[in-house]
Amino acid sequence: MNIKFRDVSQGVVLARAVVELVPGIFINEITVLVDSANDDIRIEFPTKSFKGKDGRAFHMNIIMFASEDKKTLFEIDIKEAYRKWRQDTKKVLVYES
């Protein structure tokens, strides 16, 4: 599994990840967030939202896991890759005047 990151630095979002599951198949827009409650990072997977006929909003997970354990392992892989990437790539802050 190949993971590439892109700096965002907007609010609580630290970066976005693109994960290559197998050669030529990618998952885009996995978000790395600041989890201020635990002083750690949190992974958020993409969702699709749509409005039903009755006007209610529905949210559907785009990535499904067979078990909660597989989801946790996938999140840990992304967190470790992010920490390694962050050590190699220092954050650059750009200020506008």
Residue frames relative to the residue before (quaternion, step in Angstrom):
aa qw qx qy qz dx dy dz
M 1.0000 0.0000 0.0000 0.0000 0.00 0.00 0.00
N 0.1713 -0.7856 0.5923 0.0525 3.54 -0.82 1.09
I 0.0688 -0.8066 0.5870 0.0017 3.61 -0.76 1.04
K 0.0558 -0.7761 0.6280 0.0140 3.57 -0.92 0.98
F 0.2221 -0.7905 0.5638 0.0889 3.55 -1.05 0.84
R 0.1451 -0.7471 0.6436 0.0814 3.51 -1.32 0.54
D 0.4465 -0.6967 0.4990 0.2573 3.59 -0.81 1.04
V 0.1476 -0.7760 0.6073 0.0850 3.56 -1.06 0.79
S 0.0203 0.8523 -0.5220 -0.0251 3.60 0.85 -1.02
Q 0.5105 0.6021 -0.4509 0.4165 3.56 0.81 1.01
G 0.8260 -0.0504 -0.0081 0.5614 3.57 -0.38 1.23
V 0.8022 -0.2374 0.2010 0.5096 3.57 -0.85 -1.00
V 0.5470 0.6109 -0.4010 0.4084 3.60 1.27 -0.13
L 0.2498 -0.7804 0.5598 0.1235 3.57 -0.77 1.08
A 0.7874 -0.1527 0.1590 0.5756 3.57 0.86 -0.98
R 0.3006 -0.6925 0.6118 0.2363 3.52 -1.37 0.14
A 0.2412 -0.7819 0.5643 0.1098 3.53 -1.05 0.83
V 0.1513 -0.7153 0.6726 0.1142 3.51 -1.27 0.65
V 0.1264 -0.8120 0.5694 0.0226 3.56 -0.61 1.18
E 0.2089 -0.7447 0.6222 0.1211 3.55 -0.90 1.00
L 0.2910 -0.7937 0.5136 0.1467 3.56 -0.30 1.30
V 0.7421 -0.0596 0.0694 0.6640 3.54 0.92 -1.02
P 0.6857 -0.4842 0.3045 0.4501 3.63 -1.08 0.41
G 0.8312 0.2041 -0.1829 0.4836 3.54 -0.74 1.14
I 0.7003 0.3833 -0.2687 0.5390 3.64 1.24 -0.06
F 0.0563 -0.8314 0.5506 -0.0495 3.55 -0.54 1.29
I 0.1870 -0.6996 0.6708 0.1602 3.53 -1.33 0.48
N 0.1836 -0.8103 0.5544 0.0491 3.54 -0.72 1.14
E 0.8320 0.3006 -0.1865 0.4273 3.55 -1.36 0.29
I 0.3070 0.6685 -0.5975 0.3191 3.57 0.82 0.97
T 0.2331 -0.8250 0.5091 0.0772 3.56 -0.61 1.18
V 0.2219 -0.7325 0.6310 0.1264 3.55 -1.06 0.89
L 0.0723 -0.8282 0.5549 -0.0315 3.56 -0.58 1.25
V 0.4874 -0.5966 0.5385 0.3414 3.53 -1.33 0.33
D 0.1443 -0.7543 0.6344 0.0881 3.57 -0.93 0.93
S 0.2027 -0.8412 0.4910 0.1009 3.57 0.13 1.31
A 0.5803 0.5922 -0.3827 0.4075 3.60 1.13 -0.45
N 0.7877 0.2849 -0.1371 0.5287 3.60 1.05 -0.81
D 0.3625 -0.7297 0.4860 0.3161 3.61 1.27 -0.08
D 0.5538 0.5565 -0.3981 0.4744 3.54 0.93 0.96
I 0.4950 -0.6074 0.4979 0.3718 3.56 -1.27 -0.25
R 0.2126 -0.7608 0.6044 0.1036 3.53 -1.25 0.58
I 0.2999 -0.7463 0.5710 0.1644 3.56 -1.08 0.77
E 0.0849 -0.7844 0.6137 0.0304 3.57 -0.92 0.94
F 0.2836 -0.7750 0.5470 0.1407 3.56 -0.75 1.08
P 0.5827 -0.6079 0.4007 0.3610 3.61 -1.09 0.60
T 0.1171 -0.7696 0.6251 0.0572 3.53 -1.19 0.69
K 0.3197 -0.7012 0.6015 0.2108 3.53 -1.29 0.43
S 0.0831 -0.7924 0.6026 0.0462 3.58 -0.80 0.94
F 0.0437 0.7859 -0.6146 0.0528 3.54 -1.08 0.76
K 0.4355 -0.6847 0.5285 0.2494 3.52 -1.27 0.49
G 0.3699 -0.7436 0.5221 0.1940 3.56 -0.84 1.04
K 0.7133 -0.4450 0.3268 0.4317 3.55 -1.32 0.13
D 0.6922 0.4681 -0.2758 0.4751 3.56 1.12 -0.66
G 0.6035 -0.6046 0.3386 0.3945 3.60 1.28 0.10
R 0.5457 0.6079 -0.4104 0.4052 3.60 1.24 -0.14
A 0.4098 -0.6891 0.5421 0.2515 3.54 -1.19 0.63
F 0.1325 -0.7782 0.6121 0.0475 3.54 -0.98 0.93
H 0.1734 -0.7688 0.6091 0.0889 3.55 -1.15 0.73
M 0.0819 -0.7977 0.5975 0.0049 3.55 -0.89 0.99
N 0.4235 -0.6883 0.5269 0.2630 3.58 -0.92 0.91
I 0.3703 -0.7273 0.5346 0.2191 3.55 -0.93 0.91
I 0.7429 0.3036 -0.1789 0.5692 3.58 1.08 -0.74
M 0.1075 -0.7939 0.5976 0.0325 3.57 -0.77 1.06
F 0.1895 -0.7724 0.5992 0.0922 3.56 -1.12 0.74
A 0.5465 -0.6301 0.4448 0.3263 3.58 -1.09 0.72
S 0.7980 -0.0064 0.0182 0.6023 3.58 1.09 -0.66
E 0.6451 -0.5200 0.3979 0.3937 3.54 -1.30 0.33
D 0.5954 0.5741 -0.3566 0.4344 3.61 1.13 -0.62
K 0.6614 0.4963 -0.3111 0.4685 3.61 0.95 -0.84
K 0.6264 0.5262 -0.3344 0.4679 3.57 1.06 -0.72
T 0.6562 0.5144 -0.3049 0.4602 3.58 0.95 -0.90
L 0.6560 0.5036 -0.3095 0.4693 3.61 0.95 -0.84
F 0.6373 0.5187 -0.3203 0.4713 3.58 1.02 -0.80
E 0.6476 0.5090 -0.3112 0.4740 3.60 0.99 -0.81
I 0.6442 0.5182 -0.3202 0.4626 3.59 0.97 -0.83
D 0.6266 0.5300 -0.3340 0.4636 3.61 1.00 -0.79
I 0.6760 0.4834 -0.2966 0.4705 3.58 0.92 -0.88
K 0.6414 0.5246 -0.3250 0.4559 3.61 0.97 -0.82
E 0.6675 0.4918 -0.3056 0.4681 3.60 0.91 -0.89
A 0.6512 0.5006 -0.3179 0.4735 3.59 0.98 -0.81
Y 0.6379 0.5207 -0.3304 0.4614 3.61 1.02 -0.75
R 0.6600 0.5058 -0.3151 0.4574 3.60 0.88 -0.89
K 0.6481 0.5002 -0.3144 0.4806 3.59 1.00 -0.81
W 0.6506 0.5113 -0.3075 0.4699 3.59 0.97 -0.88
R 0.6646 0.5095 -0.3039 0.4542 3.60 0.97 -0.85
Q 0.6173 0.5231 -0.3499 0.4722 3.61 1.09 -0.61
D 0.7056 0.4531 -0.2582 0.4796 3.58 0.98 -0.84
T 0.7752 0.2554 -0.1163 0.5659 3.58 1.06 -0.76
K 0.2414 -0.7909 0.5481 0.1256 3.56 -0.36 1.21
K 0.5212 -0.6440 0.4703 0.3040 3.54 -1.12 0.76
V 0.1807 -0.7662 0.6112 0.0824 3.55 -0.95 0.97
L 0.1950 -0.7857 0.5799 0.0911 3.56 -0.68 1.12
V 0.1041 -0.7815 0.6145 0.0269 3.55 -0.82 1.03
Y 0.1280 -0.7988 0.5866 0.0376 3.55 -0.74 1.09
E 0.2553 -0.7434 0.5992 0.1521 3.53 -1.03 0.85
S 0.2701 -0.7700 0.5552 0.1611 3.57 -1.07 0.70
